[in-house]
Amino acid sequence: MGELAGKLEWIIVTADWRISKNPHEIKAWRQAGHTIFFLKPGWLDLGFWEQAWKFTKCFPDIVKQAGRARKGDGYVVTTNGKIQG
């Protein structure tokens, strides 16, 4: 995350759920100040095209939420596209 600290306009989307559970990684992401969206583990159970379709469908909501986010906020994106904060 240190290398990304200078790129605050970046929004991170990840399926690495462990980041949200590891205190050291949480601290690093919050200190870097990025907004991060965690795809719930069920995303990885979907086939590629279904992932692509569902992600494309919820992407406008991710962009809207990112625009309202405060520095270091984190969210969860469910497989049905709901964003939980």
Secondary structure, 3 states (H helix, E strand, C coil): CHHHCCCCCCEEEECCHHHHCCHHHHHHHHHHCCEEEEECHHHHHCCHHHHHHHHHHHHHHHHHHHHHCCCCCEEEECCCCCEEC
